[in-house]
Structures are given as C-alpha cells and as structure tokens.
Amino acid sequence: MLGDYDIIHGTFFVCGLTRDDFTDLTPQQMKHYEELYHDPQLFFLLGKTLCVEHTTPEGYAQFMQATRQPPHQEQER
C-alpha cells in the first residue's frame, strides 16, 4: 500500500490482487483510482520539504520541455 510520501513515476497499471493472482477492480475502485491518477503531478523539493503540484497534461508537457532545454549560453562578442 502506498503512503503519503510514495511517488509513482512513469507508466503503471492498477489492479486488484487475490491471494495468488491479479484480479479486476470493482467499479468503485476504478472510479477512485481514475480520479486519483487522472492528471499528472509535479514533485519538487523546497528546502527539505517535498512539494506536489497538480497540473494538466498540457502543463506537465510544457514543464518537462522547459526543464529539458539546454541552459542559455551567452553569445560570443
């Protein structure tokens, strides 16, 4: 079971679990997890505090693009 400070990163799937196999989720569980994981979240440290910001898929893509660009270099004179 995930706790308050556990982070899921990347692609994942959610399913039920019996004693020895995976199983379907109930309709209530499907609704709960779809609402919980529908939109991406950004995690970052502010000092020693783990912060989370809920965002849209578009906002997440924009943030990821901005953080992957090489640093701006000064032009030669």
ZARO-672159 format. One record per residue (C-alpha): x, y, z; residue in three letters. Coordinates in steps of 0.5 Angstrom, whole numbers, always signed. Each point is the difference from the previous one (the first is absolute). Layout:
N
   east  north     up    r
      X      Y      Z  ala
...
! end
This chain:
77
   east  north     up    r
     +0     +0     +0  met
     +3     +7     -2  leu
     +1     +5     +6  gly
     -1     +8     +0  asp
     +8     +0     -3  tyr
     +0     -5     -5  asp
     +0     +2     -7  ile
     -1     -4     -6  ile
     +4     +2     -6  his
     -1     -2     -8  gly
     -5     -5     -3  thr
     -4     -4     +5  phe
     -7     -4     +1  phe
     -4     -1     +6  val
     -4     -7     +1  cys
     -3     -4     +6  gly
     +4     -5     +3  leu
     -2     -7     +3  thr
     +4     -5     +4  arg
     +4     -2     -6  asp
     -2     +4     -7  asp
     -2     +6     -2  phe
     -8     +2     -1  thr
     -5     +5     -2  asp
     -1     +7     +4  leu
     -7     +1     +2  thr
     -4     +6     -4  pro
     +1     +4     +7  gln
     +8     -2     +0  gln
     +0     +2     -8  met
     -3     +7     +1  lys
     +4     +1     +7  his
     +7     -1     -4  tyr
     -2     +3     -6  glu
     -2     +7     +3  glu
     +7     -1     +5  leu
     +4     -1     -6  tyr
     -3     +3     -6  his
     +4     +7     +0  asp
     +8     +0     +1  pro
     +3     +3     +6  gln
     +7     +3     +0  leu
     +4     -1     +6  phe
     +6     +4     +3  phe
     +4     +2     +6  leu
     -1     +6     +3  leu
     +6     +0     +5  gly
     -1     -6     +4  lys
     -8     -1     -2  thr
     -3     -4     -5  leu
     -5     +4     -4  cys
     -5     -2     -5  val
     -4     +4     -5  glu
     -6     -3     -4  his
     +0     +2     -7  thr
     -3     -1     -7  thr
     +3     -5     -5  pro
     +2     +6     -4  glu
     +3     +4     +6  gly
     +4     -6     +1  tyr
     +3     -1     -7  ala
     +2     +8     +0  gln
     +3     -1     +7  phe
     +4     -6     -3  met
     +2     +3     -6  gln
     +3     +6     +3  ala
     +4     -4     +5  thr
     +3     -4     -6  arg
     +2     +6     -4  gln
     +8     +1     +1  pro
     +2     +6     +4  pro
     +0     +7     -4  his
     +7     +2     -1  gln
     +3     +7     -1  glu
     +1     +2     -7  gln
     +8     +1     -2  glu
     +2     +7     -1  arg
! end
